[in-house]
């Protein structure tokens, strides 16, 4: 879709619209980088259409986002942070004439959000930022945040739904993916392990990001240091293992999540060590012993979960993730399963790295 220029008039931006372009690589929302002339100078903003097919209650979602951004600004001590722009009516979102929900942010200048770590330092900075994000939201005032996608990282329930879709086979695609189905079923015990730990109370609910890809951290172009965490749609109560696991899954993979040449998809221990070091630098002060234990299995659990989600979406006819071609979600699933295999082959080293850096951070 093109950016509807009239929506920009709804937000309190004291300037003249110049242009817009698509921005980012998100699979869910439509995001545009817009430029305005404000007091004789160009200033940039981010306008984003919230996908209300995925997020059924955009008003609830924006209340979460507002609370989180307001709180993190108080923690920033004058440093750059993610800032919402309100509307002329004082709301944090605007609706267009098609019923789409839009929001606007100040663009964080002189930053980048790389899809893959170009070096070890970028991985370290991203992990440090997500650990600090969790730490800074421990004292978020008010009632618990609401769930924007219920049971988003409940891996066992993702697997249960997957089994139902396999049983229904709504698009007649089961015959071509029997090997992938069997692999996922063989690893179900990963989901059962973390569910049991949570049910016992050993793993507490915290405010977590739930979509900790490297490109959801803005890095300073000059210093390389993390500036702020973005893409807050799925910030809600959850487990720290979900955030750490998804960060590792996405950042320590040697190839894109839709890589076709599976020989290129391996788990990089050097990147993992940087991630563990950065995350524990920020998060070790509040993690419980059980949470520290969960970090070693978290990358495998989240990789299994995403592979299951990709395959579920493929079997349903691709209603959730944006695709570039008919087998896109299937290819994504296969790449994740190959990554999971590589993680399993190095699980001893993963545990040793976490133990070493948790001791250094204590």
MOFEN-V877536 format. One record per residue. RES is the residue in three letters. SS is DSSP state (H for helix, E for strand, C for the rest). PSI is psi in radians with two decimals (* if undefined). Layout:
BEGIN
res=RES ss=SS psi=PSI
res=RES ss=SS psi=PSI
END
This chain:
BEGIN
res=UNK ss=C psi=2.70
res=UNK ss=C psi=2.75
res=UNK ss=C psi=2.16
res=UNK ss=C psi=1.80
res=UNK ss=H psi=-0.57
res=UNK ss=H psi=-0.40
res=UNK ss=H psi=-0.47
res=UNK ss=H psi=-0.44
res=UNK ss=H psi=-0.25
res=UNK ss=H psi=-0.34
res=UNK ss=E psi=2.68
res=UNK ss=C psi=1.32
res=UNK ss=C psi=1.92
res=UNK ss=C psi=1.37
res=UNK ss=C psi=3.09
res=UNK ss=E psi=2.22
res=UNK ss=E psi=2.33
res=UNK ss=E psi=-0.98
res=UNK ss=E psi=3.07
res=UNK ss=E psi=2.72
res=UNK ss=E psi=2.67
res=UNK ss=E psi=2.56
res=UNK ss=C psi=2.47
res=UNK ss=C psi=3.14
res=UNK ss=C psi=0.48
res=UNK ss=C psi=2.60
res=UNK ss=C psi=-0.08
res=UNK ss=C psi=-1.09
res=UNK ss=C psi=2.86
res=UNK ss=E psi=2.13
res=UNK ss=E psi=2.39
res=UNK ss=E psi=2.39
res=UNK ss=E psi=2.07
res=UNK ss=E psi=2.61
res=UNK ss=E psi=2.33
res=UNK ss=E psi=2.71
res=UNK ss=E psi=1.98
res=UNK ss=E psi=2.03
res=UNK ss=C psi=0.73
res=UNK ss=C psi=-0.01
res=UNK ss=E psi=2.61
res=UNK ss=E psi=2.39
res=UNK ss=E psi=2.46
res=UNK ss=E psi=2.61
res=UNK ss=E psi=2.87
res=UNK ss=E psi=2.12
res=UNK ss=E psi=2.38
res=UNK ss=E psi=2.28
res=UNK ss=E psi=2.14
res=UNK ss=E psi=2.23
res=UNK ss=C psi=1.72
res=UNK ss=C psi=0.02
res=UNK ss=C psi=-0.55
res=UNK ss=C psi=-0.79
res=UNK ss=C psi=1.71
res=UNK ss=C psi=-0.40
res=UNK ss=C psi=1.43
res=UNK ss=H psi=-0.50
res=UNK ss=H psi=-0.81
res=UNK ss=H psi=-0.78
res=UNK ss=H psi=-0.82
res=UNK ss=H psi=-0.47
res=UNK ss=H psi=-0.73
res=UNK ss=H psi=-0.87
res=UNK ss=H psi=-0.74
res=UNK ss=H psi=-0.82
res=UNK ss=H psi=-0.75
res=UNK ss=H psi=-0.82
res=UNK ss=H psi=-0.72
res=UNK ss=H psi=-0.75
res=UNK ss=H psi=-0.73
res=UNK ss=H psi=-0.52
res=UNK ss=H psi=-0.64
res=UNK ss=H psi=-0.40
res=UNK ss=H psi=-0.21
res=UNK ss=C psi=-0.31
res=UNK ss=C psi=0.78
res=UNK ss=C psi=-0.11
res=UNK ss=C psi=2.92
res=UNK ss=C psi=2.49
res=UNK ss=C psi=2.97
res=UNK ss=C psi=2.18
res=UNK ss=C psi=2.19
res=UNK ss=E psi=2.65
res=UNK ss=E psi=2.23
res=UNK ss=C psi=2.96
res=UNK ss=E psi=3.01
res=UNK ss=C psi=-0.43
res=UNK ss=C psi=0.00
res=UNK ss=C psi=0.24
res=UNK ss=C psi=2.99
res=UNK ss=C psi=0.18
res=UNK ss=C psi=2.82
res=UNK ss=E psi=2.60
res=UNK ss=E psi=2.40
res=UNK ss=C psi=-3.12
res=UNK ss=C psi=-0.06
res=UNK ss=C psi=0.09
res=UNK ss=C psi=0.21
res=UNK ss=C psi=2.50
res=UNK ss=E psi=2.31
res=UNK ss=E psi=2.65
res=UNK ss=E psi=2.92
res=UNK ss=E psi=2.49
res=UNK ss=E psi=2.70
res=UNK ss=E psi=2.38
res=UNK ss=C psi=2.33
res=UNK ss=C psi=1.77
res=UNK ss=C psi=2.76
res=UNK ss=C psi=0.63
res=UNK ss=E psi=2.93
res=UNK ss=E psi=2.76
res=UNK ss=C psi=1.40
res=UNK ss=C psi=2.51
res=UNK ss=C psi=-0.52
res=UNK ss=C psi=2.53
res=UNK ss=C psi=2.10
res=UNK ss=C psi=-0.35
res=UNK ss=C psi=3.02
res=UNK ss=H psi=-0.62
res=UNK ss=H psi=-0.66
res=UNK ss=H psi=-0.70
res=UNK ss=H psi=-0.76
res=UNK ss=H psi=-0.81
res=UNK ss=H psi=-0.72
res=UNK ss=H psi=-0.78
res=UNK ss=H psi=-0.69
res=UNK ss=H psi=-0.68
res=UNK ss=H psi=-0.74
res=UNK ss=H psi=-0.63
res=UNK ss=H psi=-0.72
res=UNK ss=H psi=-0.62
res=UNK ss=H psi=-0.84
res=UNK ss=H psi=-0.79
res=UNK ss=H psi=-0.77
res=UNK ss=H psi=-0.30
res=UNK ss=C psi=0.06
res=UNK ss=C psi=-0.64
res=UNK ss=C psi=0.48
res=UNK ss=C psi=2.11
res=UNK ss=C psi=2.83
res=UNK ss=C psi=-3.03
res=UNK ss=C psi=2.91
res=UNK ss=C psi=2.57
res=UNK ss=C psi=2.67
res=UNK ss=C psi=2.72
res=UNK ss=C psi=2.13
res=UNK ss=C psi=-0.54
res=UNK ss=C psi=1.82
res=UNK ss=C psi=2.34
res=UNK ss=C psi=0.73
res=UNK ss=C psi=-0.83
res=UNK ss=C psi=0.67
res=UNK ss=C psi=1.60
res=UNK ss=H psi=-0.72
res=UNK ss=H psi=-0.70
res=UNK ss=H psi=-0.53
res=UNK ss=H psi=-0.69
res=UNK ss=H psi=-0.67
res=UNK ss=H psi=-0.76
res=UNK ss=H psi=-0.66
res=UNK ss=H psi=-0.78
res=UNK ss=H psi=-0.64
res=UNK ss=H psi=-0.72
res=UNK ss=H psi=-0.68
res=UNK ss=H psi=-0.75
res=UNK ss=H psi=-0.71
res=UNK ss=H psi=-0.60
res=UNK ss=C psi=1.07
res=UNK ss=C psi=-0.43
res=UNK ss=C psi=0.24
res=UNK ss=C psi=0.86
res=UNK ss=C psi=0.06
res=UNK ss=H psi=-0.70
res=UNK ss=H psi=-0.56
res=UNK ss=H psi=-0.09
res=UNK ss=H psi=0.44
res=UNK ss=H psi=-0.61
res=UNK ss=H psi=-0.74
res=UNK ss=H psi=-0.68
res=UNK ss=H psi=-0.78
res=UNK ss=H psi=-0.73
res=UNK ss=H psi=-0.82
res=UNK ss=H psi=-0.77
res=UNK ss=H psi=-0.58
res=UNK ss=H psi=-0.32
res=UNK ss=C psi=0.27
res=UNK ss=H psi=-0.45
res=UNK ss=H psi=-0.40
res=UNK ss=H psi=-0.79
res=UNK ss=H psi=-0.66
res=UNK ss=H psi=-0.59
res=UNK ss=H psi=-0.90
res=UNK ss=H psi=-0.56
res=UNK ss=H psi=-0.72
res=UNK ss=H psi=-0.70
res=UNK ss=H psi=-0.70
res=UNK ss=H psi=-0.75
res=UNK ss=H psi=-0.54
res=UNK ss=C psi=-0.19
res=UNK ss=C psi=0.01
res=UNK ss=C psi=-0.52
res=UNK ss=C psi=1.89
res=UNK ss=C psi=2.69
res=UNK ss=C psi=2.32
res=UNK ss=E psi=2.98
res=UNK ss=E psi=2.05
res=UNK ss=E psi=2.87
res=UNK ss=C psi=-0.78
res=UNK ss=C psi=0.03
res=UNK ss=C psi=1.11
res=UNK ss=C psi=0.89
res=UNK ss=C psi=2.67
res=UNK ss=H psi=-0.65
res=UNK ss=H psi=0.13
res=UNK ss=H psi=0.27
res=UNK ss=E psi=2.26
res=UNK ss=E psi=2.18
res=UNK ss=E psi=2.45
res=UNK ss=E psi=2.25
res=UNK ss=C psi=-0.48
res=UNK ss=C psi=-0.79
res=UNK ss=C psi=-0.37
res=UNK ss=C psi=-0.05
res=UNK ss=C psi=2.62
res=UNK ss=E psi=2.40
res=UNK ss=E psi=-0.92
res=UNK ss=E psi=2.84
res=UNK ss=E psi=2.45
res=UNK ss=C psi=-3.09
res=UNK ss=C psi=1.30
res=UNK ss=C psi=0.27
res=UNK ss=C psi=-0.55
res=UNK ss=C psi=0.30
res=UNK ss=C psi=2.12
res=UNK ss=E psi=3.11
res=UNK ss=E psi=2.46
res=UNK ss=E psi=-2.87
res=UNK ss=C psi=2.48
res=UNK ss=H psi=-0.52
res=UNK ss=H psi=-0.59
res=UNK ss=H psi=-0.79
res=UNK ss=H psi=-0.85
res=UNK ss=H psi=-0.76
res=UNK ss=H psi=-0.73
res=UNK ss=H psi=-0.61
res=UNK ss=H psi=-0.83
res=UNK ss=H psi=-0.78
res=UNK ss=H psi=-0.78
res=UNK ss=H psi=-0.62
res=UNK ss=H psi=-0.50
res=UNK ss=C psi=0.05
res=UNK ss=E psi=2.50
res=UNK ss=C psi=-0.09
res=UNK ss=C psi=2.86
res=UNK ss=C psi=2.76
res=UNK ss=C psi=-0.15
res=UNK ss=C psi=0.47
res=UNK ss=C psi=2.28
res=UNK ss=C psi=-0.59
res=UNK ss=C psi=1.67
res=UNK ss=H psi=-0.32
res=UNK ss=H psi=-0.35
res=UNK ss=H psi=-0.20
res=UNK ss=C psi=1.81
res=UNK ss=C psi=2.83
res=UNK ss=E psi=2.14
res=UNK ss=C psi=1.92
res=UNK ss=H psi=-0.58
res=UNK ss=H psi=-0.69
res=UNK ss=H psi=-0.71
res=UNK ss=H psi=-0.73
res=UNK ss=H psi=-0.69
res=UNK ss=H psi=-0.70
res=UNK ss=H psi=-0.79
res=UNK ss=H psi=-0.76
res=UNK ss=H psi=-0.79
res=UNK ss=H psi=-0.79
res=UNK ss=H psi=-0.82
res=UNK ss=H psi=-0.47
res=UNK ss=H psi=-0.72
res=UNK ss=H psi=-0.57
res=UNK ss=H psi=-0.25
res=UNK ss=C psi=-0.43
res=UNK ss=C psi=-0.39
res=UNK ss=C psi=-0.14
res=UNK ss=C psi=2.40
res=UNK ss=C psi=2.86
res=UNK ss=H psi=-0.68
res=UNK ss=H psi=-0.65
res=UNK ss=H psi=-0.71
res=UNK ss=H psi=-0.71
res=UNK ss=H psi=-0.66
res=UNK ss=H psi=-0.38
res=UNK ss=H psi=-0.48
res=UNK ss=H psi=-0.55
res=UNK ss=H psi=-0.29
res=UNK ss=H psi=-0.76
res=UNK ss=H psi=-0.67
res=UNK ss=H psi=-0.69
res=UNK ss=H psi=-0.79
res=UNK ss=H psi=-0.53
res=UNK ss=H psi=-0.74
res=UNK ss=H psi=-0.76
res=UNK ss=H psi=-0.80
res=UNK ss=H psi=-0.68
res=UNK ss=H psi=-0.72
res=UNK ss=H psi=-0.74
res=UNK ss=H psi=-0.74
res=UNK ss=H psi=-0.76
res=UNK ss=H psi=-0.65
res=UNK ss=H psi=-0.79
res=UNK ss=H psi=-0.72
res=UNK ss=H psi=-0.77
res=UNK ss=H psi=-0.44
res=UNK ss=H psi=-0.11
res=UNK ss=C psi=0.36
res=UNK ss=C psi=0.90
res=UNK ss=C psi=-0.30
res=UNK ss=C psi=-1.13
res=UNK ss=C psi=2.43
res=UNK ss=C psi=2.45
res=UNK ss=C psi=2.67
res=UNK ss=C psi=-0.23
res=UNK ss=C psi=2.88
res=UNK ss=C psi=-0.62
res=UNK ss=C psi=0.29
res=UNK ss=H psi=-0.84
res=UNK ss=H psi=-0.57
res=UNK ss=H psi=-0.75
res=UNK ss=H psi=-0.67
res=UNK ss=H psi=-0.76
res=UNK ss=H psi=-0.83
res=UNK ss=H psi=-0.67
res=UNK ss=H psi=-0.69
res=UNK ss=H psi=-0.67
res=UNK ss=H psi=-0.63
res=UNK ss=H psi=-0.69
res=UNK ss=H psi=-0.71
res=UNK ss=H psi=-0.73
res=UNK ss=H psi=-0.74
res=UNK ss=H psi=-0.65
res=UNK ss=H psi=-0.78
res=UNK ss=H psi=-0.64
res=UNK ss=H psi=-0.32
res=UNK ss=C psi=0.41
res=UNK ss=H psi=-0.51
res=UNK ss=H psi=-0.81
res=UNK ss=H psi=-0.67
res=UNK ss=H psi=-0.81
res=UNK ss=H psi=-0.72
res=UNK ss=H psi=-0.71
res=UNK ss=H psi=-0.78
res=UNK ss=H psi=-0.74
res=UNK ss=H psi=-0.71
res=UNK ss=H psi=-0.78
res=UNK ss=H psi=-0.42
res=UNK ss=H psi=-0.60
res=UNK ss=H psi=-0.70
res=UNK ss=H psi=-0.57
res=UNK ss=H psi=-0.25
res=UNK ss=C psi=*
END
